[in-house]
Amino acid sequence: MKLHRHGALACLALTTTLALSACGSDNTETDAAAPGASAPAAANCATGTLNAQGSSAQKNAVAEWIKAYQTACAGSTINYEGSGSGAGINAFIAGTADFAGSDSALKEDQQPKADQRCAGNPAIHLPAVIGPIAVVFNVDGVEKLNLTPATLAKIFAGKVTKWNAPEIAADNAGVTLPDVTINPVHRSDESGTTENFTKYLAKVAEADWTYEAAKSWPADIKGGTGQKGSDGIASAVAGSAGSIGYVEMSFAENSDLNTAAIQNGAGEFTELTADAAGKTIEGAEVTGTGNDLKMSIDYATKTAGAYPIVLVTYEIACSAGNSADKLALIKGFLGYAASTEGQAALLELGYAPLPETVRAKVETAVAAIA
């Protein structure tokens, strides 16, 4: 299935999200990104410059927030580099990033270093966007594709190498599949998207995916192609017949790529939509304490109609210990990202907004930053 952006997407009735009163018109992407759209209240404005980097999965969301915030708030400059989650965390710990975007939580050995960077105060995880991970493919003559977790794992582990393999044929009765070699495309850089994708495979297809979840692609998997960034994977799949890869929904939409329907824990092959991703997030649990809002996702969800491969991106920031000249802008910008206006802007970009219960906690945590 190909994903196409429509104004009606903003009106999906996500059971886990706030109701949006602005629904009803067929706004185009240009309309949604118009200067001043979803602009923050003037009271949240601050001046100065922030430098941040990290998750490329949230790059499109952050770019939209930056545009809206800087349009409304003269004298503010926010720079964000989609360098990958690993690079972002390293830059935050080193003090060269004012906050980091990451598709996964800090590791046990990273948390103390991040806390030290925050002058001994806890570094916290602030959920920013829900990014459904699309399995994108480019196979001549095939526009719809079903994949079970086991088949998906075998493809990326290099165990299924032809598009007409029996495993793929069994998932797609009646579909003519070509005798073409599969080219699995993965991230070449450290990536929270890779970590979440491999975490999904490890949880639901452990017999066929025998690797640990990690930001780096397993080095001992033979074959396939590595590309830097989600945009690199999207470009490679779009430009090479026989390819398959994994990117966030927004990158699949932007590149007009076909996306596979993935079998969930209920045995349903579910196509990727914001609504289907929202159903999986219904079962997500906040596992952090206090204002640290780490989340745990049930990849084997049995909720009817749920699309199971989703990630939550975090902004990793200091709960306290921020520089006095940065504090107001950090709170102003991250507060806008967590606001109902900031979250509403995500729907046109291929993301799912945070559930209201989580969004409100993020807003409270940002307000408490010192």
Long-range contacts (C-beta under 8 A, 24 or more apart in sequence): 1-143, 1-144, 1-258, 1-259, 1-261, 1-271, 1-272, 2-143, 2-256, 2-257, 2-258, 2-259, 3-134, 3-249, 3-252, 3-253, 3-256, 3-257, 3-259, 3-272, 3-350, 4-253, 4-256, 5-29, 5-253, 5-348, 5-350, 7-31, 7-32, 7-348, 9-274, 9-347, 9-348, 10-344, 10-347, 10-348, 12-273, 12-274, 12-275, 12-278, 12-347, 13-275, 14-274, 14-275, 14-278, 14-352, 14-353, 15-278, 15-279, 15-282, 16-278, 16-279, 16-281, 16-282, 16-352, 16-355, 16-356, 17-278, 17-343, 17-352, 17-353, 17-354, 17-355, 17-356, 18-340, 18-343, 18-344, 18-353, 18-356, 18-359, 20-344, 20-347, 22-344, 27-348, 29-348, 32-345, 32-348, 33-64, 33-67, 33-348, 35-67, 35-71, 36-68, 36-71, 36-72, 37-68, 37-345, 38-68, 38-341, 38-342, 38-344, 38-345, 39-68, 39-69, 39-71, 39-72, 39-341, 40-68, 40-69, 40-72, 40-73, 40-332, 40-335, 40-336, 40-339, 40-341, 40-342, 42-72, 42-73, 44-73, 44-332, 44-335, 44-336, 44-339, 45-69, 45-72, 45-73, 45-74, 45-76, 45-332, 46-73, 46-76, 46-328, 46-329, 46-331, 46-332, 46-333, 47-73, 47-74, 47-75, 47-76, 47-328, 47-329, 48-75, 48-76, 48-77, 48-325, 48-326, 48-328, 48-329, 49-76, 49-77, 49-78, 49-79, 49-329, 50-77, 50-78, 50-79, 50-98, 50-99, 50-326, 50-329, 50-330, 50-333, 51-79, 51-96, 51-97, 51-98, 52-78, 52-79, 52-80, 52-81, 52-88, 52-97, 52-98, 52-99, 52-100, 52-101, 52-315, 53-80, 53-81, 53-82, 53-83, 53-87, 53-88, 53-91, 53-97, 53-100, 53-101, 54-81, 54-82, 54-83, 54-84, 54-85, 54-87, 54-88, 54-89, 54-91, 54-92, 54-97, 54-100, 54-101, 54-102, 54-316, 55-82, 55-84, 55-85, 55-88, 55-101, 55-102, 55-103, 55-192, 55-193, 55-313, 56-82, 56-83, 56-84, 56-191, 56-193, 56-229, 56-230, 56-231, 57-103, 57-129, 57-131, 57-192, 57-193, 57-230, 57-248, 57-311, 57-313, 58-82, 58-101, 58-103, 58-128, 58-129, 58-131, 58-313, 58-351, 59-230, 60-250, 60-251, 60-254, 60-349, 60-350, 60-351, 61-128, 61-129, 61-250, 61-313, 61-337, 61-345, 61-346, 61-349, 61-351, 62-101, 62-128, 62-337, 64-345, 64-346, 64-349, 65-333, 65-336, 65-337, 65-342, 65-345, 66-333, 68-336, 68-341, 68-342, 68-345, 69-332, 69-333, 69-336, 73-332, 76-329, 76-332, 76-333, 78-329, 78-333, 82-229, 84-187, 84-189, 84-190, 84-191, 84-192, 84-215, 84-228, 84-229, 85-190, 85-191, 85-192, 85-193, 85-195, 85-215, 86-189, 86-190, 86-191, 86-192, 86-215, 86-216, 87-189, 87-190, 88-316, 89-114, 89-316, 92-117, 92-123, 92-316, 93-117, 98-317, 98-322, 98-326, 98-330, 99-315, 99-316, 99-317, 99-330, 99-334, 100-315, 100-316, 100-317, 101-128, 101-313, 101-314, 101-315, 101-316, 102-192, 102-313, 102-314, 102-316, 103-131, 103-191, 103-192, 103-193, 103-195, 103-196, 103-311, 103-312, 103-313, 103-314, 104-192, 104-195, 104-196, 104-215, 104-311, 104-314, 105-294, 105-314, 106-316, 114-316, 117-318, 118-318, 118-319, 118-320, 118-321, 118-322, 119-318, 119-320, 119-321, 120-321, 121-318, 121-319, 121-320, 121-321, 122-290, 122-292, 122-319, 122-320, 123-316, 123-317, 123-318, 123-319, 124-288, 124-290, 124-291, 124-292, 124-293, 124-316, 124-317, 124-318, 124-319, 124-365, 125-288, 125-292, 125-293, 125-294, 125-314, 125-315, 125-316, 126-293, 126-314, 126-315, 126-316, 126-317, 126-334, 126-338, 126-362, 126-365, 126-366, 127-293, 127-295, 127-312, 127-313, 127-314, 127-354, 127-358, 127-362, 128-312, 128-313, 128-314, 128-315, 128-337, 128-338, 128-354, 128-362, 129-312, 129-313, 129-346, 129-351, 129-352, 129-353, 129-354, 130-277, 130-278, 130-281, 130-310, 130-311, 130-312, 130-351, 130-352, 130-353, 130-354, 131-193, 131-248, 131-249, 131-250, 131-310, 131-311, 131-312, 131-313, 131-351, 131-352, 132-248, 132-249, 132-272, 132-274, 132-276, 132-277, 132-307, 132-309, 132-310, 132-311, 132-350, 132-351, 132-352, 133-193, 133-196, 133-197, 133-200, 133-246, 133-247, 133-248, 133-249, 133-309, 133-310, 133-311, 134-246, 134-247, 134-248, 134-249, 134-251, 134-252, 134-257, 134-259, 134-260, 134-272, 134-309, 135-244, 135-245, 135-246, 135-259, 135-260, 135-262, 135-309, 136-233, 136-234, 136-237, 136-244, 136-245, 136-246, 136-247, 136-252, 136-255, 136-257, 136-258, 136-259, 136-260, 137-237, 137-243, 137-244, 137-245, 137-257, 137-258, 137-259, 137-260, 138-237, 138-238, 138-240, 138-241, 138-242, 138-243, 138-244, 138-257, 138-258, 139-163, 139-177, 139-178, 139-180, 139-241, 139-242, 139-244, 139-258, 140-178, 140-180, 140-241, 140-242, 141-176, 141-178, 142-175, 142-176, 142-177, 142-178, 142-258, 143-258, 144-175, 144-258, 144-261, 145-171, 145-172, 145-175, 145-258, 145-260, 145-261, 146-171, 146-172, 146-260, 146-261, 146-263, 146-269, 147-171, 147-260, 147-261, 147-262, 147-263, 147-269, 148-263, 149-200, 149-201, 149-204, 149-205, 149-262, 149-263, 150-205, 150-207, 150-208, 152-201, 152-205, 152-260, 152-262, 153-201, 153-205, 153-208, 153-209, 154-208, 155-182, 155-184, 155-244, 156-184, 156-186, 156-201, 156-209, 156-221, 156-224, 157-208, 157-209, 157-210, 157-211, 157-221, 158-184, 158-221, 158-222, 158-223, 158-224, 159-208, 161-223, 163-242, 171-263, 171-269, 180-241, 180-242, 181-242, 182-242, 182-243, 182-244, 183-224, 183-225, 183-240, 183-242, 183-243, 183-244, 184-223, 184-224, 184-225, 184-243, 184-244, 184-245, 185-224, 185-225, 185-226, 185-227, 185-233, 185-236, 185-237, 185-240, 185-243, 185-244, 185-245, 186-217, 186-224, 186-225, 186-226, 186-227, 186-233, 186-245, 186-246, 187-217, 187-226, 187-227, 187-228, 187-229, 187-230, 187-232, 187-233, 188-217, 188-226, 188-227, 188-228, 188-232, 189-228, 189-229, 190-215, 190-216, 191-215, 191-230, 192-311, 192-313, 193-230, 193-246, 193-247, 193-248, 193-311, 194-246, 196-309, 196-310, 196-311, 197-246, 197-309, 199-299, 200-299, 200-308, 200-309, 203-299, 203-300, 204-265, 204-299, 204-300, 204-308, 246-309, 248-311, 248-350, 248-351, 249-274, 249-277, 249-350, 249-351, 250-349, 250-350, 250-351, 251-350, 252-350, 253-350, 254-350, 262-307, 262-308, 262-309, 264-300, 264-301, 264-302, 264-303, 264-306, 264-307, 264-308, 265-300, 265-301, 265-302, 265-306, 265-308, 266-301, 266-302, 266-303, 266-304, 266-306, 268-304, 268-305, 270-305, 270-306, 270-307, 270-308, 271-307, 272-307, 273-307, 274-347, 274-350, 274-351, 274-352, 275-305, 276-305, 276-306, 276-307, 277-306, 277-307, 277-310, 277-352, 278-352, 278-355, 279-303, 279-304, 279-305, 279-306, 279-307, 280-306, 280-307, 280-308, 280-310, 281-310, 281-312, 281-352, 281-355, 282-306, 282-355, 284-312, 284-355, 284-358, 286-358, 286-361, 291-319, 291-361, 291-364, 291-365, 291-368, 292-319, 292-365, 293-358, 293-361, 293-362, 293-365, 295-358, 310-352, 317-369, 318-369, 319-365, 319-368, 319-369, 319-370, 320-369, 320-370, 321-370, 322-369, 322-370, 327-369, 327-370, 330-369, 331-366, 331-367, 331-369, 334-366, 334-369, 335-363, 335-366, 335-367, 338-362, 338-363, 338-366, 339-363
